[in-house]
Amino acid sequence: MRIDLQVDCNKKEILENIQCYENLPNYQIYTALYDELLYENAEILIPIGYYVLTPQLEEVAEANIEMSVCCIVTLGKAVDVKIHSYFEASDYLKGVLLNGIVDFILFSASNQLYHHVFDEVKSQGMMMTKRKEPGTCNIPVTAQKWILDTVNAVERTDITITSGYMLNPTKSIGYFYGASKSIAYTPFDHDCSQCDHIHCPQRKIYVTVKTDEKELVLQVKSGSNLLDILRESKLPVQADCSGKQICGKCKVKILSKNLLPSENEKLILSNTEIADGIVLACFQQVNTNIVIEIKHLEATILSDFHFPNIKRKKYKSKIIKGLLKYSKNNKSSTDLIHKLFGKKYTYTLSALRKLSSILPNEPLIALIKDEKEIVHIEKENIKNLFTIGIDIGTTTIVIALVDLIEEKVVSMYKCINPQKTYGADIISRIQYVGDHQDKVLTNVMIEALLKGITHLMDTHQLISGQILEIAISGNTTMLYLLTGIDPKSLASSPFSTTHMGLINISFSELFADMRLSCPIILMPGLSAYIGADILSGLYFSGITEMEGNYLFIDIGTNGELAIKVNNRIICVATAAGPAFEGTNITFGMGSLEGAICGVTSQNNGDWLLEVIGNSTPKGICGSGLIDVMAHCLNQGLVDETGRIQEGQIIPILPSNGSIYLSQQDIRELQLAKAAIAAGIEVLLQESGCNIENLDCLLLAGGFGHHLNIKNAIRIGLLPGGLENKTKVIGNSSLGGTVRYLLEKNSQSTLSDINQKCEYLELSNHIQFYDCFVNHINF
Amino acid sequence: MQLLNDISEMLQKGKLNDVKSLTQQAVDQGFETSIILEALLSGMSIIGGKFKNNEVFVPEVLVAARAMNGGLAILAPLLEQEGVQPLGKVVIGTVKGDLHDIGKNLVKMMMVGAGLEVIDLGVDVSPEKFIAAVEENNADIVAMSALLTTTMTNMETVIAAINEKGLRTKVKIMIGGAPVTDAYAREIGADCYTDDAATAAITAKEYMI
């Protein structure tokens, strides 16, 4: 069998194989040369695979094996000639680089061929051994001739063999598999650990990963970075600083005891951790087989929001008692419906299909969206139709399956944003995209959303036609990364954007997947840092349509604030940084299981810790941090300038001293709270409002959930006087999508809000800086 | 002398065009050809040394070698005119039955960079061809490469042929390639095995001094 195989290249790996490392000054030149070579030689880089089933060769015969599959993968003579010509022209780098590219393509092509061979062998009721290559694993080099002769006897190849048993063209590899009905499945094609080519640049090693629920074995390139390995396998590991060796969060336990922390890691890890065999993944290059353990990130994600009260419904059903009596003049069914209702509708294809199957005398029910489009038709009783709302947060993703007839959330799917392994905050992710030029962040997001949607559909046994629409919200960076719009300009002044309006798109176009066929809308935003999440949140809160004065605060990776006074809505984004989500705080973490989320001070001054999930404390989240800070101030452990009065740290979990607050942590907290407090002050000034005249403070996001308002006021995060005017509204970004999906003409309501909102840039605002400095002290 | 230093510096940076124009400038200014050649070779020798110490990587060596070839191309006709003799002559090839030449090409590149004249016989080279080339060029060194254990044995055949022709005392024999080892070199009576191209060039140069 002859198979045309794909050209598969991993630029970074190929360049590294010939020592073109990313940190070399000329790396850009090398990558440009690589691109040029691939382009120039596209016509000759055509990998072809052959395989032929044959009885075993006696010299290599094994017990329990009946058949062999002889395989050859080749690239043809032209490649040899081309490489040679580069050397002749003294273009050594081109020669070596093309050689590296070609070797990679060959190796990858052989991996592709494996799947074809495997399917064929399996279809004949057999399983395969690992790959056997002449010259390794006690297989004589002379077996190469048998492989070629076997292939050439069936396929007409131009491949020949030299007296020294070398295939010509040289860019060809020959090998075989044993095939038998009486052997078990082998998980790997080629087993590098058994291979004699110890200097092979393609050589792989094994990383066995144990998580709480499973154990899996990864075959990875020797010398790979451990964090990269875990990222590529989509394994959950926290890497707040995106692998820059700063944050110390990508902890991995080495069970095989053969990787030790470097001196620099030891500065970050505690002695207990070092003794436990913990290393930091981003520091470690893996050159030998290892067994590791990682802790699952999965967690309690706070996703609650009160279901919005929908007054004007998006979907209405109309009953038609049969089209027969209207049928005359050879009119179409849709013409008859128009005549009946005196209005022209548009139709979805699935509605038309259904309509075509209903007889003219039969009654039918049409579901009409926004009084414009007939989206669904049933003979009787329309039910079990759904829409999906999605909120993509920097840290977490929540997907809500909404029954649009019953108007309720049927089920929620929550997961950690898989991009978290590429950096905790959006800036490090944008940097990752800029540095790597690949679509990995888009791909992992698409995969995670598809996984979540499929999970919800499977759980409720839904089929494609039952999902009518999807609405997605998230901050600007998240939506750009999802859609593959370059986010680079969002990361630096003047923070320009490509598009902020609502986007209508089809499921298949966004996801390159045919699972669903419904439309998707991406909620509109206002600016780089007042994204769809905030606009969606404002829409959900309803304050834009209400009388009165409101302050809206969403503290997440940044602090976004909006004020609604009379007819004005002013939004600001404060660069509060992710301190309240745990980044940059020694024991900081998100609102996940094991996070200390609340601290109360007992009469004797001792602290009582409230931990999410009531489990062993692992760290402290934003609300816990605020409580600790407030108690420190009340008890005089820290003065108003933020200085720790005695010692270097404030122990939080003193029993083993493992969780504490450092002086640096307090400084981070001061900067974060001052930014938000200053933002609030500027908003009040700009809108001409004061605290007394505010009707309500709305706290959005998971952060508000555990927040002790008094303590937030005590540390100066929120202004005094709001104690009894605060309302926690939860995940308003997700709530906004649900409202959008169910409310009539929501698209125009949303764009009205979008029009109405004013964005105030704080980075060049004169008063903001003064306010910020004033708020740094406690 | 600044000009000669610049040639060496630019070569180490792999700047082909700069090396070419500086070399031409040196020729035009009347520098002795052998002195200009020395500047090129010293630059290459520094790069080779740094490579051995892991201070620079493969791609830097390759671009430096390319730059050096640019300079050499300008000097070559002058050297021939002046009758300047190379440091030594090397006959190099991949042995019979073997078609791999990347490693051999890199060794050739580094040897040229060490000031040796290299006669490249290509791949799949028979013992007769090796002998003929040694005799014709009055070679000082024979360098052989092989990738497979099955082709490696042909190195022994070539050495036997050299012995038979009575040429063994005239030439040093160097071997290399994936399956080749020090022990194998001793076993078949070669003078040395070298592990990488830079070492091969340094060793060859030492044989000639």
Interface residues (C-beta under 8 A of the other chain):
Chain A: I18 Q19 C20 Y21 L24 N26 Y30 D80 I83 H84 F87 S90 D91 Y92 L93 G95 V96 L97 N99 G135 V141 T142 T162 S163 G164 Y165 M166 N168 T170 H197 H199
Chain B: G14 F57 V58 P59 E60 L62 V63 A65 R66 N69 G70 V95 K96 G97 D98 L99 H100 D101 I102 N105 L106 M109 D124 A146 L147 L148 T149 T150 T151 N154 A178
